[in-house]
Amino acid sequence: MTRAQLEHLIRASGAIAASDSVVIIGSQAILALHPDAPAELLGSMEADLYPLDDPRKADIIDGAIGEESPFHEEFGYYAHGIGPETAILPAGWRSRAVTVKNENTRQVAGICLHPIDLAVSKLAAGRPKDLSFVTALIRHGFVSKAAIAEAAGELPPEHQPRVSDRLSAAGI
């Protein structure tokens, strides 16, 4: 996915949900700070998102411009409407979030996870593709293990050991 494609999804999602802000919690949130991120971080053709003001409208977005929709068929990328509970996030994620809001989004704000919070959520999920993503974030210098560990300290206590163990095993 490219930054322009993410902006298109922000614009379309905002229009569909009649919302002026959507939260992007998936890997493509990296495009907010790093629009020219390496290809290995941009492989996903979906943006996981939900409307900030009414996350229940994520289903409407998913139905309109989600996987296998006419939108997906036409453009080759899509929005995956999800709920805020989908990601395990540090308590302070919102204060670090990066907003994409411009003419291309028609002033709909795309509130994107900061790479540190993105890394923590990927470590909490723990799928092989998530661990590879975090390893690439570290290798490219977008995050450090120390910063991830600090943010992981903001997780609910039951998630901290798992994230810490996966970070230690990241091999970087």
N, C-alpha and C positions, 0 to 999 in steps of 0.2 A: 504494500500500500504506500501511497505517496502522501505528502502533506496536503496537496490539493484534493485528493480523494477523501481524506479525513475531513477536511473542511466541507466538502460536498455532503458527507454523511451527517455532520453536525447541522448544517443548513436544512437538509431534508428531514432529519429527526425532529428538529425544533418545529418545523412547519406541520408535520404530521401530528405531533403531540400538543400543538399550540402552546409550546413552552419556550421561554427565552434562555434556558440553560439546560444542558445535558451533561452528564458525568461520564467520562470515558475511563473505564477501569482496566481494560485489556491492554495487551502488549503494544497496540498502536498508539497508546498515550505517549509513547517515547517521541513521537513526531512533534509534540508541542515544544520541547526544548531542543530536539535534534532532528530538524526536518530533512537533513541529509545523512541520517544514520546509516550504518552499513547494512547491506542487503540481508544479512543473516538475522537482523532484528526486525525486518520489515516483511517477512514472508507471509504473514497472515493477511487474508483478503477480507477480514471482518473486523469491525470495531464493536467491542462489548460496551454497551452504554445504556443509560436510563435517564428519563427526564428528572431533573432535580426537584421540581415542585410537586410531581406526582409520579413516583416510580411505577405505579400500576399501569401507566400508559406505555410502558416498555413493550407490552404485548401488542399494542397497536402498531408500534414501530416495527416490531419483528414481523408482523403480518404484512405490512406494506412494503418494506424494503429489506426484508430479511433473506435468509438463505433460500435459494430456488424461487425467489420472487421475480416478476418481470424486471424489476430494478436490477437485481443481481445478474440476470441473464443479459441485460443491456450493457451494464457497466463493468461487470466482472468482480465486483466487491459488494459488500453488504453490511448492514447494521445487525448486530445480534442484541436484541432487546433483552436485558437481564434485570435482576433486582439488586439493590444495594447489598443484600446479604450474600451475594455470590462470592464476593472477595472478603478475605480476612485482612483487615487493614489496621495499621497503627493508629492510635487515638488522634495524633496530630496531623493526619494526612491532609486534611482540608487546608491547614495553614501553609502547607508546602505545595499545594496543587498549582498547576500552571494553566492559565486560561488562554484559549485560542478564540479570539473574537475580532472579526474584521469584516470587510466588505464581502469576502468570499463566503462567510458564514451567515451573511445578512444580519449581522450583529447578534446572532444566537451565540451564547457563550458555550464553548466546549471546555468543561472543567476536567483537565487531564491529570492523572496521577503523576506526581514527581517520580523520576526514575528510582529514587530510594524506596518509595512506597510501593512502586510497581515490583521492585525486586523482593521486598518483604512479602507481598501478596503471592508472588510466584513461588517463593520458598514455602509458604504456608500450604499452597495447593500441592506442590511436590511431584507433579507429573514429570516424566523425563523431559518433555519439551520445555517445561517451565524452568527446570534446573539448567538446561542448556542455554536458555534465554538469559538467566541470571549470570551464568559464567561468561557469556558474551558481553553483557553490560559491564562486568568487572574488567574483562580483558581490554575493552575499548576505552576504559577510563571514565565511563559515564557515572559510575558509582564505586565506592570503596567498600571493602568488607567491614571496616570500622563504622562507616556511616550506616550500613545496613544493620549491623549489630545494635547500634544505638537506637535506631528507629524500631527495631524488633522488640526493644525493651518497653515500647508503648503498647504492645499487643496484650490481650487478655492473658493472664498467667498460664492458662492451659495450652496455649499455642507457642509460647516462647521456647521451650526445650526443643520441639520439633524443628522450628525455624533455625535455631542455633546449631543443631546437629547437621542440618542440610547445608547451612552456610559453611561450617567447618569442612564438610565433605566436598565442597565446590571445586577443590583442586587448583585454586589460583593462589 
